[in-house]
Amino acid sequence: MKDITTSEVAKKLAAKQPVHLIDVREVDEVAQGKIPGAVNIPLGLLEFRMHELDKSVEYTMVCRSGGRSGMATQLLESHGYKVVNMTGGMLAWEGDVE
């Protein structure tokens, strides 16, 4: 499983590089703030919504601390998706939130 740090994600966003963020936290958690542009697909729904994702795109998975996003990364990798896990999750995120 590939990992990326929160600071590496922030640098990519600041440089206007394409970053496809999927936040796998529950809806009520995301309502408290998410990284701008992140798409919310709760972990429990990911298996049923993965058809919405493009296998040619690399996705960065985000959760509260990195555990659920790690599970999401493994699930998507096992189905042939390009995925990286943002270590530390939103607890370590120091960038903007919306």
N, CA, C and O of each residue as an XYZ file, in Angstrom:
392
protein
N       0.847     -1.181      0.000
C       0.000      0.000      0.000
C       0.889      1.239      0.000
O       1.836      1.345      0.779
N       0.565      2.164     -0.883
C       1.307      3.423     -0.947
C       0.714      4.420      0.040
O      -0.501      4.485      0.224
N       1.587      5.193      0.667
C       1.170      6.229      1.608
C       1.634      7.591      1.117
O       2.589      7.708      0.349
N       0.929      8.618      1.584
C       1.323     10.000      1.332
C       1.055     10.767      2.625
O       0.074     10.497      3.318
N       1.917     11.712      2.944
C       1.724     12.490      4.170
C       0.769     13.651      3.904
O       0.518     14.026      2.759
N       0.251     14.202      4.984
C      -0.641     15.351      4.844
C       0.100     16.541      4.230
O      -0.482     17.297      3.451
N       1.369     16.710      4.573
C       2.122     17.847      4.016
C       2.367     17.653      2.520
O       2.379     18.626      1.766
N       2.562     16.403      2.084
C       2.734     16.158      0.644
C       1.441     16.455     -0.118
O       1.482     17.000     -1.221
N       0.298     16.099      0.468
C      -0.992     16.410     -0.154
C      -1.169     17.920     -0.226
O      -1.582     18.447     -1.259
N      -0.862     18.618      0.860
C      -0.999     20.079      0.894
C      -0.117     20.733     -0.166
O      -0.544     21.687     -0.816
N       1.106     20.236     -0.351
C       2.013     20.793     -1.363
C       1.455     20.592     -2.764
O       1.524     21.497     -3.595
N       0.900     19.409     -3.032
C       0.306     19.147     -4.344
C      -0.870     20.084     -4.607
O      -1.000     20.638     -5.698
N      -1.724     20.254     -3.598
C      -2.870     21.151     -3.755
C      -2.411     22.588     -3.983
O      -2.967     23.287     -4.831
N      -1.401     23.034     -3.235
C      -0.884     24.395     -3.379
C      -0.278     24.618     -4.759
O      -0.337     25.724     -5.296
N       0.306     23.567     -5.331
C       0.921     23.658     -6.658
C      -0.097     23.433     -7.776
O       0.258     23.373     -8.953
N      -1.366     23.308     -7.390
C      -2.464     23.086     -8.349
C      -2.299     21.788     -9.134
O      -2.782     21.671    -10.261
N      -1.613     20.811     -8.532
C      -1.513     19.496     -9.156
C      -2.833     18.770     -8.948
O      -3.509     18.986     -7.942
N      -3.206     17.906     -9.895
C      -4.471     17.182     -9.709
C      -4.370     16.176     -8.558
O      -3.529     15.277     -8.568
N      -5.239     16.352     -7.580
C      -5.310     15.441     -6.446
C      -6.776     15.037     -6.310
O      -7.645     15.886     -6.110
N      -7.041     13.756     -6.416
C      -8.405     13.247     -6.331
C      -8.596     12.638     -4.948
O      -8.186     11.507     -4.685
N      -9.232     13.419     -4.068
C      -9.390     13.027     -2.673
C     -10.744     12.374     -2.440
O     -11.778     12.885     -2.871
N     -10.723     11.238     -1.753
C     -11.957     10.592     -1.333
C     -11.910     10.480      0.182
O     -11.024      9.839      0.747
N     -12.879     11.115      0.826
C     -12.976     11.118      2.284
C     -13.938     10.002      2.675
O     -15.120     10.051      2.335
N     -13.437      8.998      3.386
C     -14.253      7.830      3.718
C     -14.874      7.910      5.111
O     -15.389      6.915      5.621
N     -14.828      9.090      5.723
C     -15.488      9.264      7.030
C     -17.001      9.297      6.849
O     -17.505      9.432      5.734
N     -17.711      9.173      7.961
C     -19.169      9.239      7.928
C     -19.610     10.678      7.639
O     -18.863     11.629      7.870
N     -20.832     10.815      7.132
C     -21.366     12.115      6.722
C     -21.296     13.139      7.853
O     -20.942     14.293      7.612
N     -21.628     12.741      9.081
C     -21.602     13.689     10.196
C     -20.189     14.153     10.521
O     -20.003     15.280     10.979
N     -19.191     13.304     10.294
C     -17.794     13.695     10.514
C     -17.359     14.711      9.461
O     -16.696     15.700      9.773
N     -17.738     14.454      8.219
C     -17.369     15.339      7.110
C     -18.032     16.707      7.270
O     -17.467     17.726      6.873
N     -19.220     16.725      7.846
C     -19.939     17.988      8.055
C     -19.152     18.929      8.969
O     -19.357     20.142      8.928
N     -18.256     18.385      9.789
C     -17.437     19.208     10.681
C     -16.236     19.812      9.956
O     -15.514     20.631     10.525
N     -16.021     19.411      8.705
C     -14.940     19.967      7.910
C     -14.226     18.906      7.101
O     -13.925     17.818      7.591
N     -13.960     19.249      5.841
C     -13.221     18.344      4.964
C     -12.252     19.156      4.127
O     -12.357     20.380      4.047
N     -11.316     18.471      3.508
C     -10.366     19.136      2.629
C     -11.139     19.625      1.407
O     -11.903     18.856      0.824
N     -10.958     20.888      1.003
C     -11.695     21.402     -0.154
C     -11.512     20.501     -1.382
O     -10.395     20.123     -1.737
N     -12.631     20.172     -2.011
C     -12.610     19.348     -3.210
C     -12.722     17.857     -2.954
O     -12.905     17.086     -3.896
N     -12.618     17.433     -1.705
C     -12.723     16.006     -1.392
C     -14.151     15.526     -1.601
O     -15.110     16.237     -1.303
N     -14.276     14.309     -2.119
C     -15.574     13.675     -2.326
C     -15.804     12.723     -1.161
O     -14.925     11.937     -0.808
N     -16.996     12.799     -0.564
C     -17.297     11.919      0.569
C     -17.980     10.645      0.093
O     -19.071     10.677     -0.477
N     -17.310      9.522      0.342
C     -17.911      8.201      0.148
C     -17.590      7.421      1.426
O     -16.481      6.907      1.568
N     -18.545      7.325      2.358
C     -18.270      6.614      3.607
C     -17.743      5.198      3.343
O     -18.169      4.534      2.398
N     -16.822      4.751      4.181
C     -16.190      3.445      3.992
C     -17.214      2.335      3.784
O     -17.019      1.466      2.934
N     -18.298      2.353      4.547
C     -19.318      1.314      4.433
C     -20.023      1.280      3.089
O     -20.627      0.267      2.735
N     -19.956      2.366      2.336
C     -20.604      2.444      1.024
C     -19.623      2.297     -0.134
O     -20.034      2.180     -1.288
N     -18.334      2.303      0.173
C     -17.319      2.324     -0.872
C     -17.434      1.147     -1.836
O     -17.330      1.322     -3.050
N     -17.646     -0.037     -1.302
C     -17.749     -1.225     -2.154
C     -18.898     -1.097     -3.151
O     -18.804     -1.589     -4.276
N     -19.977     -0.441     -2.743
C     -21.152     -0.289     -3.594
C     -21.046      0.896     -4.542
O     -21.801      0.981     -5.510
N     -20.113      1.816     -4.277
C     -19.969      3.009     -5.115
C     -18.665      3.049     -5.900
O     -18.415      4.016     -6.620
N     -17.837      2.030     -5.780
C     -16.544      2.066     -6.469
C     -16.697      2.151     -7.985
O     -15.781      2.594     -8.678
N     -17.854      1.727     -8.504
C     -18.085      1.836     -9.953
C     -18.105      3.304    -10.415
O     -17.975      3.576    -11.608
N     -18.266      4.236     -9.485
C     -18.266      5.670     -9.814
C     -16.845      6.187    -10.052
O     -16.662      7.290    -10.567
N     -15.842      5.389     -9.677
C     -14.447      5.815     -9.778
C     -13.825      5.349    -11.087
O     -14.261      4.362    -11.680
N     -12.804      6.070    -11.527
C     -12.098      5.808    -12.779
C     -10.781      5.093    -12.473
O      -9.947      5.620    -11.737
N     -10.593      3.909    -13.029
C      -9.380      3.138    -12.734
C      -8.111      3.773    -13.302
O      -7.009      3.368    -12.933
N      -8.243      4.758    -14.192
C      -7.055      5.413    -14.749
C      -6.588      6.588    -13.892
O      -5.554      7.192    -14.179
N      -7.337      6.911    -12.852
C      -7.036      8.045    -11.977
C      -6.498      7.529    -10.645
O      -6.965      6.513    -10.131
N      -5.506      8.240    -10.086
C      -5.011      7.884     -8.750
C      -5.810      8.652     -7.701
O      -5.949      9.873     -7.782
N      -6.327      7.931     -6.727
C      -7.125      8.521     -5.661
C      -6.342      8.532     -4.348
O      -5.600      7.601     -4.036
N      -6.528      9.605     -3.596
C      -5.941      9.718     -2.269
C      -7.066      9.553     -1.265
O      -8.032     10.316     -1.263
N      -6.927      8.542     -0.409
C      -7.967      8.229      0.555
C      -7.704      8.948      1.873
O      -6.572      8.988      2.353
N      -8.772      9.520      2.460
C      -8.675     10.328      3.675
C      -9.715      9.846      4.689
O     -10.839      9.510      4.319
N      -9.335      9.815      5.960
C     -10.291      9.574      7.041
C      -9.855     10.400      8.248
O      -9.123     11.379      8.097
N     -10.296     10.016      9.438
C      -9.975     10.794     10.633
C      -8.510     10.650     11.023
O      -7.832     11.643     11.288
N      -8.011      9.382     11.060
C      -6.646      9.170     11.539
C      -5.771      8.335     10.604
O      -4.564      8.232     10.826
N      -6.348      7.745      9.576
C      -5.581      6.936      8.633
C      -5.947      5.469      8.619
O      -5.534      4.746      7.713
N      -6.714      5.003      9.599
C      -7.092      3.597      9.672
C      -8.127      3.193      8.635
O      -7.915      2.249      7.874
N      -9.250      3.910      8.605
C     -10.303      3.584      7.638
C      -9.835      3.836      6.214
O     -10.176      3.080      5.305
N      -9.058      4.893      6.014
C      -8.561      5.160      4.659
C      -7.594      4.060      4.234
O      -7.504      3.748      3.047
N      -6.875      3.471      5.175
C      -6.011      2.333      4.867
C      -6.823      1.137      4.403
O      -6.447      0.460      3.446
N      -7.946      0.872      5.083
C      -8.829     -0.224      4.668
C      -9.415      0.064      3.285
O      -9.513     -0.831      2.446
N      -9.803      1.327      3.055
C     -10.355      1.713      1.757
C      -9.318      1.546      0.649
O      -9.635      1.100     -0.454
N      -8.070      1.914      0.960
C      -6.979      1.765     -0.011
C      -6.800      0.304     -0.384
O      -6.671     -0.023     -1.563
N      -6.791     -0.573      0.603
C      -6.630     -2.002      0.334
C      -7.796     -2.548     -0.489
O      -7.588     -3.334     -1.413
N      -9.015     -2.137     -0.159
C     -10.196     -2.593     -0.893
C     -10.108     -2.187     -2.362
O     -10.284     -3.016     -3.255
N      -9.834     -0.906     -2.601
C      -9.782     -0.427     -3.981
C      -8.606     -1.029     -4.748
O      -8.744     -1.367     -5.924
N      -7.445     -1.167     -4.091
C      -6.296     -1.793     -4.752
C      -6.645     -3.210     -5.193
O      -6.239     -3.639     -6.273
N      -7.390     -3.936     -4.371
C      -7.734     -5.324     -4.694
C      -8.678     -5.410     -5.899
O      -8.852     -6.480     -6.483
N      -9.280     -4.284     -6.263
C     -10.153     -4.232     -7.436
C      -9.492     -3.503     -8.605
O     -10.159     -3.157     -9.580
N      -8.194     -3.273     -8.510
C      -7.451     -2.712     -9.632
C      -7.383     -1.197     -9.720
O      -7.000     -0.661    -10.759
N      -7.745     -0.498     -8.658
C      -7.670      0.965     -8.654
C      -6.297      1.430     -8.184
O      -5.610      0.731     -7.439
N      -5.907      2.632     -8.638
C      -4.663      3.269     -8.184
C      -5.015      4.142     -6.985
O      -5.770      5.106     -7.114
N      -4.472      3.808     -5.827
C      -4.874      4.469     -4.592
C      -3.676      4.692     -3.678
O      -2.762      3.869     -3.627
N      -3.689      5.814     -2.955
C      -2.709      6.063     -1.898
C      -3.464      6.446     -0.627
O      -4.551      7.021     -0.687
N      -2.882      6.123      0.508
C      -3.486      6.413      1.802
C      -2.821      7.641      2.421
O      -1.598      7.690      2.549
N      -3.630      8.635      2.805
C      -3.084      9.811      3.479
C      -2.903      9.461      4.960
O      -3.874      9.339      5.707
N      -1.645      9.304      5.362
C      -1.340      8.922      6.741
C      -1.659     10.066      7.705
O      -1.462     11.240      7.392
N      -2.146      9.697      8.862
C      -2.466     10.705      9.879
C      -3.861     11.266      9.764
O      -4.405     11.778     10.743
N      -4.452     11.180      8.587
C      -5.818     11.634      8.375
C      -6.059     13.088      8.716
O      -5.136     13.903      8.743
N      -7.325     13.397      8.979
C      -7.700     14.777      9.261
C      -7.133     15.272     10.594
O      -7.009     16.478     10.804
N      -6.792     14.353     11.486
C      -6.165     14.776     12.753
C      -4.818     15.436     12.496
O      -4.398     16.310     13.255
N      -4.136     15.021     11.423
C      -2.816     15.576     11.100
C      -2.902     16.684     10.050
O      -1.905     17.357      9.790
N      -4.061     16.884      9.450
C      -4.224     17.883      8.384
C      -4.135     19.286      8.948
O      -4.847     19.630      9.891
N      -3.247     20.107      8.365
C      -3.081     21.484      8.815
C      -3.528     22.500      7.778
O      -3.440     23.707      8.002
N      -4.008     22.005      6.639
C      -4.427     22.892      5.553
C      -5.855     23.369      5.727
O      -6.467     23.187      6.779
N      -6.373     23.986      4.669
C      -7.728     24.522      4.679
C      -8.754     23.394      4.790
O      -8.519     22.264      4.362
N      -9.896     23.740      5.378
C     -11.046     22.841      5.412
C     -12.274     23.630      4.988
O     -12.323     24.854      5.118
N     -13.261     22.908      4.480
C     -14.520     23.559      4.116
C     -15.672     22.839      4.765
O     -16.825     23.230      4.584
